[in-house]
Amino acid sequence: MSEDTLIGNGTNEEAVRAREGGPLIDPDNPPFLLGDSMRGGYGAADILHDCTIAAEKGQITVIVGPNGAGKSTAMKAIFGMLDLRAGKVTIGGKDITPLSPQERVAEGMAFVPQTNNIFPSMTVEENLEMGAFLRRDDIGGTMEEVYELFPVLKEKRHQLAGELSGGQRQQVAVGRALMTRPTVLMLDEPTAGVSPIVMDELFDRIIEIARTGITILMVEQNARQALEIADMGYVLVQGRNRYTDTGARLLADPEVRRSFLGG
């Protein structure tokens, strides 16, 4: 890969070109969600090194890479769970770098962590209601949309969430995030520990969510499958951008396949 990737053009495929490293950001047309030149970590050590992640409205953006690459750390930095030593985060052109995670929820962000993402002692419906804690309007319509997206949750709405299967618990977690009516939905390893059939079903639902105009930013260990549904993909290595391109082009690149996708 030798050409540049220009980010900030919406669905203009002609302007997206393969690049080793991170994306180049169009300052005149910035992406809807941007974590720009992020540097930070836990304690004194940096995990992210000048890492840039961008996501467009209504598109699926996937972060992949080997274990310890900083994928989840990049996600947490964008959501405000990690203080940055350098760089910034913007949404819709607004700088939200100083904001707390709760304040970022009010700005339209929703985050589903990999683990501990439901209240197991509450019913499915109570979990969904908890997702709407910042809202002061009628949440009934949104809840029906969640039930339409995940019909099994309506069947089990009075059942304790902790009694559900792993895939169903993930549906509760995603549904609860959608109750905030986000413009950005961030998913950290949404298919971890589920069967291939359940993984495919979850990816289908993620595609449906993106089609409603919600921006999806997702970290995934199942890199090949995730890139198959991705509009844009980022390969991170040791907290740095290694490759940036469309999901299809990353899948087709022999070096990416050999190094990160198992051949």
C-alpha positions as CSV (number, residue, x, y, z in Angstrom):
1,M,0.0,0.0,0.0
2,S,1.5,3.3,-1.0
3,E,-1.2,5.8,-1.6
4,D,-3.0,8.0,1.0
5,T,-6.4,7.6,2.6
6,L,-8.4,10.7,2.7
7,I,-11.1,10.7,5.4
8,G,-14.0,13.1,5.6
9,N,-15.7,12.5,2.3
10,G,-18.7,10.5,3.5
11,T,-19.4,7.8,1.0
12,N,-17.2,9.2,-1.7
13,E,-15.4,5.9,-2.5
14,E,-13.2,7.5,-5.2
15,A,-11.5,9.7,-2.5
16,V,-10.7,6.7,-0.3
17,R,-7.3,5.3,-1.2
18,A,-5.1,2.6,0.4
19,R,-2.5,3.8,2.9
20,E,0.0,2.3,5.3
21,G,-0.5,4.1,8.6
22,G,-3.4,6.3,9.7
23,P,-5.8,8.4,7.7
24,L,-5.3,11.9,6.4
25,I,-8.1,14.1,7.6
26,D,-9.8,16.6,5.2
27,P,-9.9,19.8,7.3
28,D,-12.6,21.2,5.1
29,N,-14.9,18.2,5.5
30,P,-14.0,16.4,8.8
31,P,-15.5,13.0,9.7
32,F,-18.5,12.9,11.9
33,L,-16.5,11.2,14.7
34,L,-12.8,11.7,15.1
35,G,-10.2,10.7,17.6
36,D,-7.3,12.7,16.2
37,S,-3.6,12.0,17.0
38,M,-4.4,10.4,20.3
39,R,-1.6,9.7,22.8
40,G,-2.3,8.3,26.2
41,G,-2.4,5.2,28.5
42,Y,-2.7,4.0,32.0
43,G,-0.3,5.5,34.6
44,A,3.0,6.7,33.2
45,A,3.1,4.4,30.1
46,D,1.6,5.4,26.8
47,I,-0.4,2.7,25.0
48,L,-1.7,4.9,22.1
49,H,1.0,6.6,20.0
50,D,-0.4,9.3,17.7
51,C,-3.4,7.1,16.9
52,T,-6.1,8.4,14.7
53,I,-9.6,6.8,14.3
54,A,-12.3,8.4,12.2
55,A,-15.9,7.3,11.5
56,E,-18.5,8.7,9.2
57,K,-22.3,9.0,9.9
58,G,-24.2,5.8,9.1
59,Q,-21.1,3.8,8.4
60,I,-19.5,0.8,10.2
61,T,-15.9,1.4,11.2
62,V,-13.9,-1.5,12.6
63,I,-10.7,-1.5,14.6
64,V,-8.7,-4.7,14.4
65,G,-5.2,-5.9,15.3
66,P,-3.3,-8.4,17.4
67,N,-3.7,-8.8,21.1
68,G,-2.3,-5.8,23.0
69,A,-2.5,-3.5,20.0
70,G,-4.4,-0.9,21.9
71,K,-7.8,-1.4,20.2
72,S,-10.0,-1.2,23.3
73,T,-7.8,1.6,24.7
74,A,-8.5,3.6,21.5
75,M,-12.2,3.0,22.0
76,K,-12.0,4.0,25.7
77,A,-10.1,7.2,24.8
78,I,-12.7,8.2,22.3
79,F,-15.4,7.7,24.9
80,G,-13.5,9.6,27.6
81,M,-12.6,6.7,29.8
82,L,-8.9,7.5,29.3
83,D,-7.2,10.9,29.7
84,L,-5.3,11.9,26.6
85,R,-1.8,13.4,26.9
86,A,-2.1,14.6,23.3
87,G,-4.7,14.7,20.6
88,K,-8.4,15.4,20.6
89,V,-11.9,13.9,20.1
90,T,-14.6,15.6,18.1
91,I,-18.2,14.7,17.2
92,G,-20.0,16.6,14.5
93,G,-17.1,19.0,14.4
94,K,-17.5,19.8,18.2
95,D,-14.4,19.3,20.4
96,I,-15.5,17.0,23.3
97,T,-12.0,16.2,24.6
98,P,-12.6,17.7,28.1
99,L,-16.0,16.0,28.6
100,S,-16.6,13.0,30.9
101,P,-18.2,9.8,29.6
102,Q,-21.6,10.8,30.9
103,E,-21.3,14.2,29.2
104,R,-20.4,12.4,26.0
105,V,-23.5,10.3,26.3
106,A,-25.5,13.5,26.3
107,E,-23.6,14.5,23.1
108,G,-24.9,11.4,21.4
109,M,-22.3,8.7,22.2
110,A,-23.2,5.2,23.5
111,F,-20.6,2.6,24.6
112,V,-21.1,-1.1,25.1
113,P,-18.1,-2.7,26.9
114,Q,-17.0,-6.2,26.3
115,T,-17.9,-7.5,29.8
116,N,-20.2,-6.4,32.7
117,N,-22.5,-4.7,30.2
118,I,-25.8,-5.6,31.7
119,F,-27.5,-5.6,35.1
120,P,-28.0,-9.4,35.6
121,S,-30.4,-9.0,38.6
122,M,-32.8,-6.8,36.6
123,T,-35.2,-7.9,34.0
124,V,-34.6,-7.3,30.3
125,E,-37.1,-4.4,30.3
126,E,-35.6,-2.8,33.4
127,N,-32.2,-3.0,31.7
128,L,-33.6,-1.1,28.7
129,E,-35.2,1.5,30.9
130,M,-31.8,2.1,32.6
131,G,-30.4,2.9,29.2
132,A,-32.8,5.9,29.0
133,F,-31.7,7.4,32.3
134,L,-30.8,10.8,30.8
135,R,-34.0,11.1,28.8
136,R,-37.0,13.1,30.0
137,D,-39.3,12.2,27.1
138,D,-41.5,9.2,26.4
139,I,-39.2,6.2,25.8
140,G,-41.9,3.8,24.7
141,G,-41.4,4.2,21.0
142,T,-37.6,3.6,21.3
143,M,-38.2,0.5,23.4
144,E,-40.5,-0.9,20.7
145,E,-37.8,-0.2,18.1
146,V,-35.4,-2.2,20.2
147,Y,-37.9,-5.1,20.5
148,E,-38.4,-5.0,16.7
149,L,-34.6,-5.2,16.2
150,F,-34.3,-8.0,18.8
151,P,-37.6,-9.9,18.9
152,V,-36.3,-12.4,21.5
153,L,-36.0,-9.5,24.0
154,K,-39.7,-8.8,23.8
155,E,-40.4,-12.4,24.5
156,K,-38.1,-12.4,27.5
157,R,-38.7,-8.8,28.7
158,H,-39.8,-9.9,32.2
159,Q,-37.0,-12.4,32.6
160,L,-33.8,-11.6,34.6
161,A,-31.1,-10.6,32.2
162,G,-28.6,-12.8,34.0
163,E,-30.6,-15.9,33.0
164,L,-30.2,-15.2,29.3
165,S,-27.7,-16.8,26.9
166,G,-24.5,-15.0,26.0
167,G,-25.8,-13.8,22.7
168,Q,-29.1,-12.6,24.2
169,R,-27.2,-10.7,26.9
170,Q,-25.3,-8.9,24.2
171,Q,-28.6,-8.0,22.6
172,V,-29.7,-6.5,25.9
173,A,-26.5,-4.5,26.1
174,V,-26.8,-3.2,22.6
175,G,-30.5,-2.5,23.1
176,R,-29.8,-0.6,26.3
177,A,-27.3,1.6,24.5
178,L,-29.8,2.3,21.7
179,M,-32.2,3.5,24.4
180,T,-30.1,6.7,24.6
181,R,-31.0,7.4,21.0
182,P,-27.3,7.8,20.1
183,T,-25.7,9.2,17.0
184,V,-22.6,7.1,17.6
185,L,-22.7,3.5,18.9
186,M,-19.4,2.1,20.1
187,L,-19.1,-1.7,20.6
188,D,-16.1,-3.4,22.3
189,E,-15.8,-7.0,21.1
190,P,-19.6,-7.5,20.7
191,T,-19.2,-11.1,19.5
192,A,-16.7,-12.3,22.2
193,G,-17.6,-15.7,23.4
194,V,-20.6,-16.3,21.2
195,S,-21.1,-19.1,18.6
196,P,-20.5,-18.4,14.9
197,I,-24.3,-18.4,14.2
198,V,-24.9,-15.9,16.9
199,M,-22.0,-13.8,15.7
200,D,-23.5,-13.6,12.2
201,E,-26.9,-12.6,13.7
202,L,-25.3,-9.8,15.7
203,F,-23.4,-8.5,12.7
204,D,-26.7,-8.5,10.7
205,R,-28.3,-6.4,13.5
206,I,-25.3,-4.0,13.5
207,I,-25.8,-3.5,9.8
208,E,-29.4,-2.7,10.3
209,I,-28.5,-0.2,13.0
210,A,-26.0,1.6,10.7
211,R,-28.7,1.8,8.0
212,T,-30.8,4.0,10.3
213,G,-28.0,6.6,10.2
214,I,-26.2,5.7,13.4
215,T,-22.4,5.7,13.2
216,I,-20.9,2.4,14.4
217,L,-17.4,2.1,15.8
218,M,-16.5,-1.4,16.7
219,V,-13.4,-3.3,18.1
220,E,-13.4,-6.9,17.0
221,Q,-11.1,-10.0,17.4
222,N,-13.0,-11.7,14.7
223,A,-11.2,-9.5,12.2
224,R,-12.0,-11.2,8.9
225,Q,-15.8,-11.3,9.6
226,A,-15.8,-7.8,11.0
227,L,-14.0,-6.3,8.0
228,E,-16.6,-8.1,5.7
229,I,-19.3,-5.7,7.0
230,A,-17.0,-2.7,7.5
231,D,-17.1,0.5,5.5
232,M,-13.7,1.5,6.9
233,G,-11.1,-0.5,8.8
234,Y,-8.2,0.3,11.0
235,V,-5.4,-2.1,11.8
236,L,-3.5,-1.1,15.0
237,V,-0.2,-2.5,16.1
238,Q,1.3,-1.4,19.4
239,G,-1.0,1.6,19.7
240,R,-0.1,2.9,16.3
241,N,-2.0,3.0,13.0
242,R,-0.6,0.3,10.7
243,Y,-3.1,0.2,7.9
244,T,-6.2,2.2,7.0
245,D,-8.6,1.4,4.2
246,T,-12.0,0.2,3.3
247,G,-13.0,-3.2,4.8
248,A,-13.0,-4.8,1.4
249,R,-9.6,-3.5,0.4
250,L,-8.0,-4.6,3.7
251,L,-9.5,-8.1,3.2
252,A,-8.0,-8.1,-0.3
253,D,-4.5,-6.9,0.7
254,P,-2.1,-9.9,0.8
255,E,0.1,-8.4,3.5
256,V,-2.9,-7.6,5.7
257,R,-4.2,-11.1,5.2
258,R,-0.9,-12.8,5.9
259,S,0.0,-10.7,9.0
260,F,-3.4,-10.1,10.6
261,L,-6.0,-12.4,9.1
262,G,-4.4,-15.8,9.2
263,G,-3.5,-15.9,5.5
